[in-house]
Amino acid sequence: MFSRFSSLLPSARVLLNPGQLRVLVRRSEFGLIAVAALVGVLSGLAIAGMSFLSQEMHRAIFELGGGERLSSATDINRLAILLAPICGGALLGLLFLILRRWRKKPMVDPIEANALHGGRLSLTDSILVAIQNLVSNGFGASVGLEAGYTQLSSGIASKIGLLLQLRRSDLRILVGCGASGAIAAAFNAPLTGAFYAFELIIGTYTIMSLTPVVVSALVATIVTRLFFGEEFLIDVGDFGAVVPADYLPAILLGAFCAGGGILLMKGVTFVEETARKSSLSPVFRPAIGGILIGLLGLVDQQVMAAGHGALHLNLSQNPTIPALLAILALKSLASAVSIGSGFRGGLFFASLFMGALLGKIFAYSAPYIFAHATLTPVIYAVVGMSAMAVAVIGGPLTMTFLALEITGDFPITVLALAAVITSSLTVRNTFGYSFATWRFHLRGESIRSAHDIGWIRNLTVERMMRADIRTAPISMSIEQFRNDFPLGSTQRVILVDDAEKYAGMVLLPDIYAAPTEDAAEKPTLASFVKYKNDVLLRSMNAKQAAAIFDRLEAEALAVVNNQVERKVVGQLSESHTLRRYAEELDRRRREVSGEI
């Protein structure tokens, strides 16, 4: 027995020794899978905890009965419906006031972390986002918890990866594992969670990332089921069969959902811009938005919170077209006001709810347009959910697998895929952004996906340039220039004016080839100047610099500090830029493949 115990000591030492554990994870694919499973456990616990707190807040604030959902409950105190969002907005304003003095850097979400920072995500910031999301949802604002789910789970994953000092590529995968576990647990849908990570968080699918991401999704789903059972499952009830004639109306529904998604994203932006242009302080905006949300909740409480109860209510019943249109308009307005006024949350579940409403509305008119279509309103609702969600959130395969895991029916999934592709293609060619990348665009960021572009940004002109440059005043005579710069001493010289500002660049062969004797008018340096208005900035990255070289067909350019002062700080050649870019790109590829 003692010998058996002794044989286990080496394994125990590896687990307890951070250095050896780090080596195990970095060198072994099984080590990364084990860490991904741990991330799945923690993600499942985080989602279970946030969901429990949200439901308890709803029960305490709105006095809900056992098993009731806020958006579908009956006999709720109308005063609570009006006042709760206002109180929640005031609390968020107070949190904003505290954080504005304490936190100077903007918070980073998982997509931005993987795109720009190699998976580095602050756990403190992630916890703060989760708290803000809980306050927003708990007090009835029309937002879901998915933003808090993914932020917290990804933050936990990033923290573990940083403690283990993982490589950049492995850390990005681990952040994807956190998001995968979060979405899988939130919808009781492991495949949906896995492809959410591949399409939206990691930005690509590789064999190396497949197993860790799927393991995290499965483990998180199992952990959450232990606490909540099938509570996260979306029940669509009974549905009919699919025939070939049903594909055309599904495709048309996908186009309609794309338009609805674009309008929703534009609506959020309009509210944000209106609030920003007003003289109202950001501290008070959530409370003002809470007034509007409370008034909308008095009209129909289905607009409150994420809308889980309202979704099941509308799937199981057959409301009239005017009722569906009213709920759709109210929910869209409530979601836009909630996010635009400063409440924290996402549009994932809201887009599913609104897509289901659009699908049901479409179902009433389809028989008059498509005589041979056989789809039931429930199938149209499922197709609408997937198509609307992909318009707002992105991830075509993510939303297709969501339809598969909701219905368990392959023909309906193929139908949803047709609508999803139509919706995604329409949004991409008319609007060009998902909700997350649209908000990055408004901030001035050029992020279109979670593809890793952070290393390109880090490979700046300042890091690649030569600082030992040769300069001369533009007023110098040709004779003096030739005396100071003999032929062969350098290839080019940068000229500056009397204020030491960049004035252009001259090539030595051009100067020595020019006739200076027996000429009617002796040439000056100014007559040989090239690229007078074309320079590189220190902050530009290698890709931007290469594009400028290609456009100008220049072999080298001067580097200045900024476009106002135009003080020369260095020089960069096209050949060196392309070589450094290729070397870095090759190193990243080898890192991803595990060669280094």
N, C-alpha and C positions, 0 to 999 in steps of 0.2 A: 504493500500500500504506500509505503514511504517512497519507494522507487517510482511509482506511478505519479505521485505528487511532484517529485523532483523533475520528472520529464515535462511537466507542465510549466515549470518555472521559466524556461527561455521564452515561451509564448507570452507569459504574463509580463516579463520584463519588456518585451517589444511594445505591448499595449500601454504600459505605464511610462515608458521612456518616450518623451515627445520627439526627440531626434530620430530614434529608430522608427517610430510610427510615421514620421514625415517621409523617411526614405521608403518605407513600405508602400505608402500611398503614391508617391511620385514615380516609383519604378514598377509598380504592379497594377495591372488593370483591375484585379480583384480588390486591391486596396481602395481604389476610387469607387468601386461598386459598393463596398462596405460603408464608406462615408456617405454615398448617395442614399443607402438604406437608412442611415442615421438621420439624414436630412428629411427623408420621408416620414419617419416617426415624429420628428419635431414639427414638421409642417402639419401633419394630421392633428397633433395636439394643439397647435396654434389655431387652426381653423375651428376645431371643436370648442376651444376656449372663447374665441371671438364670437362664434355663433351663439354659444350659451349666454354670454354677456349681453349680446344684442337682444335676444329673446327676453331675458330677464328685465332689461331696460324697458322694452315694449310693455311687458306685463305690469311693471311698477308704474310707469308714466301714464299709460293709457288704460290701466285696469282691465287687462285682457283675461279671459278665462283660460282654462287649461286646454292646450292644443290649438288655440286660436292664433291666426296670423293678423298682423295689423291691417294689411290692405284688404282683408276679406272678413274681418270680424264684424259682429253686429252689436248694436247698442253701446257704442263707445261714447264717452263723455265728449260732447261737442266743444266744450271749453278747452279740454285737453288737446283736441285736434288743432285748435287755433293757437294756443299758447305754447305748446311743446316745441314746435320748430323755432319760435321766437327765442325761447330760453336756450335752445341748443345753439342758435346763431350767436347769441350773446356770449355763451361760454366759449365758442370757437373764436370770437373776437378777442376775448380775454387771453386765450392761449396764443393767438397771433401776436398780441401786444407783448407778451412775455418772451416768445420766441424771437421776435424782431430785435430785442435787446441782447439776447443770448446767442442766437445762431446767426452768423454773418453770411455763411455760404448757402446757396440754394440747395434744396434737397434733391437727391438724384433717385430716379426710379430704375427698376431692373433693366429696361430696354436701353436707357442712356448709360447705365453702368457697364453693360456689356459692349455697347457700341463705342464708347469713348474712354472708359477707365479700366478696361481689362477685367471686368467683374468686381471691381472694388466698390462696395456698397456699405454705407454706415449703418450699423445695427441700431445705434441711438436714433438716427433719423427715421429708420424703418419703424421702430416702436412708436415714435411720435406720430408718424403717418397713420399707423394702425389705431392709435388712440383717437386721433381726429376723425377717422373714418367711423369708428364706433360711436362717437358723440353725434356725428351727422346722421347716421342711420338710426341710432337709438332714439333720437328725438324726433324722428319722422321725416327727415329730409328725403327727397326722392332720389336716393343713390343706393347702389349696392355695396356689399362688403368685399367684392372681388379685388378691388384696388388694395385694400388693407391686407387681404389674404396673401396676395402675391408679393407685396412689399415686405411684409414681415417674414414670410418664409424665405424669400430670396436674401433678405438681410441676414437671417440666421445662417443660411448656406454660405454666404460670402464671408461671414465672420469665422466660420469653421475653416474655410479654405485659406484665409489669411493666417490663421493660427498655425496651419500646417505648411504655410509658405508654398502653396501650390503654384505651378507654372500658370502663365496667363491663360492658356487654352483650357487647362483643367479647371481653373477658377471660373471661367465663363460657363463651362459645362455644369459645374456645381450650382451656380446661380440659376441656371435653367432647371436643374433638379428641384430647387426650392419652389420655383414657379409651377413646375409640373405637378408637384405634390399638392400645392395650394388649389389649383383648378380642378385636379382629379378629385380631391376630397370635397370641394365645394359643390360639385355636380354629380358625385358618385360615378365618375366617368374616367377611368384610367387612360384610355386611348386619347380622349379629348385633352386631358392634362399633358400627356406626353407630346402631342403635336402642337399644343399651345407653346410649349417650351421650344420645340424645333423651329417653328415658324416665326414666333414673335419675340422670344427672349434670346435664343442662341443665334438665330438668323440663318441656320443651315442644318442639314441632316448629315451626319457621318456615322460610320460604323462604331467609332470610338465613343460617341455620345449616346448611342442607342440604348445600351444596357443600363447605364446609370440612370438615365432619365426615366425609362420605363419602370425600373425597380423602385425609384422614388415615388412615382405615381401610384403604383400598386400598394406599396407599404402605407402611404398616406391615406389611401382609400380604405384600407383595412382598419387602420387606427381610428379613423373618423366613424366608420360603421360600428365599432365597438361602443361608441358613446351615443350615437344618434340612430343607429339602425338604418332604415331606408328613408329617413326624413328628408335627405337631400335629393332624393329621386324625383324627377319631373314625370308625373303620371299623365299620359295623353289619352288614356282610355282606349276605346275600341276604334279601329280604323279599317278602311276597306282595302281593296286590291288596287294595283296600278296597271294601266294598259298603255300601249304606245301613244295613244291620243292625248295622254295626260302631260307629256313632256313640253308641248308648246305653251300651255297655260302656266306651267311651272317656270319656264324661262321668262315669260312675260312678268310673272310675279317677282322674279329676281330683279328685273329692271326697275319695277316699281319700288322695291325695297331699297335699291341703290339710291334712288331719288330721295326716299324718306330718310336714309342714313345721312346723306349730304345735308339735307335741310336741318336735321337734328344737330349736326356738328356746327353748321353755320349759326344756328340758334344759340348754342352755348357761347360761341365767339361774340355774337351780337350783344348778349347780356353782359359778358365780361367787358367789352369795349364801352358799352353804355355806363357801366359802373366805374370804369377807369376814367372816363371823361368827366364824370360828375365830380363835384367837390366833396363827395362823401368819403371819409377815411375808410381804408380797408378793415379797420377794427369794427366798424358799424355795419358793413355791407352784409355779412351773414344774417344779422338780426333783421335787417330790412327785407332780405330775401326770405327769411322765415315767416314774415307777415304774409307775403304772397303765397308761400307754400301752405300756410295754415288756411288761408281763404280758399285756395284750390281744394284742400282736403275737406273743407266744409261742403263744397259742391259734390265731391265724390272722393271718399277716402281710399279708393283704389290707387290713387296717385302717390300715396305715402310709402316711405321706405323703398325697398328693392322691388316689391311686387310679387313675391312668391305666392301668397294667398290669392291675389287677384288673377295671376296667370292660371292657376288651377281652376278658379271660379269660372273664367271665361272659356277654358278648354272643355269643362264639363257641361256648360250651359250653352244655349243658343240665343244670345242677345240680338236685338234688332240692329239694322245698319246704323240708324241715328245714334243708338246707345254706344255702339262700337266706335263710331267716329268721334263722339264726345269724349269717351275714355282715352282714345288715342291722342286727341288734341290736348286734353288736360295733362296726361302723363308726359307728353313731349314738352309742354310748357313748364311743368313742374321740374323735370330733369334739367332743362336748360337753365332755369332760375336757380336751382340748387347748386349746380357746379359753377355757373357763372357768377353767383354772388359770394362764393368762397367756401361752400361746404365741401368736405373731402369725400371722395368716392369715385366710382367708375360708372360706365354706361353698359357694362357687360350684360347684366341681367335686365336692365331697362330696355336694351336693344332686343333681347329675346322676347320680352313682354310685348313691346310695340310691334315686333315682327309677327307674333302670333295674332295680334289684333288686325294687322294689315292682311294676313293670310285669310282670316275669317271674313273680312270685308270683301276680299277678292272672290271668296268662295260663293258669295251670294250672286255676283254678277257673271261668273264664269259660265254657268250653264246657258246663258243667253248668247254668249259669244262663241263658245266651244261646245257644240251640240253633242259630240261624242266623248267628251271628257267624263270620267267617272269618279274623280277625286271627292272625298268627303271633306267637310269643313275642318276636321281635325288634321287631316293630311296637309291641307293648305296652310294650317297654322304652324305645323312642324317645319314645312318648307319655308314659310315666311320667317320663322324664328332664325333659321340658319342663314338665310339670305340677308336679313337685316343686320344680324350680328357680324357677318363678314364685312358688310359695308362700313360699320362703325369700328369694329375691333381689328379686323383683318384676319388672316389665317384661314384660307379656304378649306384645307384638310381638317383643321381643328373643328370648324363648324360642321363639316360633313360627318366626322366621327361622332360629334355630339348628337346629330340626328340618328345615327346608327345606335348609339348607346341608349338613347331615349326610347326608341321604338323597337329595337332588336329586329328590324325588318330590312333586308337588303334592297328590295325594289324601291322602297321609299327613300333609302339612303342614296341610291343612284339618282332618283328624282331630285332630291335635295342638292346633290352635287351639281346637277345641271343648273339649278337656280343660283347656287353659290358662285359658280364660275361666271355666270352672267352678271351677277351683282358685283363681284370683285373686279371684273373687266371693265364694267361701266364706271365704277368709282375711280379706278386707276386711270382711265383715259379722260375722264371729265373733271375730276377733283384732284386726284393724285396723292391723297393722303388717307391714312386711318386717323382715328381720333387722337391717338398718342403722337404720331408723327406730325399731325396738323398743329398740335400745341407746341411741339419742338420748332416747327417752321415759324410760328408766331413769335417765338423767343429769339429767332435769328439763327437757330441751329439747322444744319443741313442733313439731319438724320432721316433717312427714309426707311430704315429697318435696323435690326440689331446686329447687322454685320459689323465685324470689328474694324473700325476706322480710326480708333484711338491711336494706334501705333503710327499711322500715317501723319496724324496731327503732331505727334511727338517728334517725327523726323522733320524738323523745321529747317528753314534756310539758315538760321543763325547757327545751328549745329553743324551744317555742312560747309559753310562759307570759309574762305580764306581771309584772315584779318590783315595779313602782311601785303598791303596794296601799295601801288605806286600812283601818286597823285601829282598834278601840276596845275597852276593857275591858268585859266583859259586865256588870260591876257598875255601870256608868255610868247615871245617871238619864236619863229621857226628855228632860227639859228641857236638861240639859247636852249630850246627844247632838244635839238640834236646834240648839243654839247652835254646836257644833263642825262640824256637817255640814248646811249650809243646803240647802234643796230645790233640786235642779238641779246641785249640786256633784259628785255621783256617783250611780250607780245602786244600788250595794250596798256594804255595809261588812262586813268580816270581824271577828268578835268573838273575843277571847282571854280566858283566865282569869288569875288572879293569877300563875300559873307561866308565863305567856306561851304556853300551849298553845291550840291551836285549839278554840273553843267553839261555833262555828256562824257563820251568815251572816244578815244582815238586809237587807231592801230598804227604801230610803228612802221610797218612796210608802206602804208599810205603816205606817211610823212616823208620818208626817205625817197619815195618815188616821185614826189612833187618837184617840179623845177623851181628853183629860187633865184638863179642867176639869169641875167638878161631877160627877165620877165617884166612886162609893162607894169603889172601890179603884183607885188609879192603876196603870196597867200598867207593867211593867218590860221592859227589852230582852230578857230571857230568854223572855218570852211571844211574841216575834216571830221567834224563831230558826228558821231553816230549815237542812236538811242538817247537822244536828249531828254525825252519825256518818258522813257521806259526804264523802270528800275524794279528790283525785288525788295520786298519788305522782310525784316527779320522774322516776323511771325508767320509768314507763309509756309505751307508744308511742301514736301517734295512733289506731290501731285500737281499742286497749283503752279509751282515753279516750272515743272516740265511742260505744262500747258502754255505758259508764257514763252518759253524758249521755242516751242513748236510754232506758235503764232508769229513770232518775230523772225524766225529762222536765224537766231543769234547763237553764237558759240559761248558767249559769256556776258554777264550783266553785272552792274554794280548793285550793292545792297545798301539801302539807306535806313535810317532809324524810323522815319515816318514820312508821310507825303507832305507834311507842312514844313518841318525843319529841313528835311532832305540832306541830313548829314551823312556822309559816306562812312560806313562801318566795315565794309568788306566787299568781296567779289566772289561770284559763283559761276562755274562753268557748267554747260549742259551735260558734258560727258561725265563729270563727277556726280552730278545729280542723278542721272539715270543709273549709274553704277551703284550708288548707295541705295537707291530705291530698289533695284533688283536684288542686291544683297540682303536687304531687310525683308523683302517679300519672300525670298528663298528661306531665310531663317525662320520666318513665321510658319511657312508650310512644313518645314521639318519639325518644328515644335508641335504642330497639330498632329502630325503623323507619329509622334513619339520618338523621333530619331535623336532629339536632344532634350 
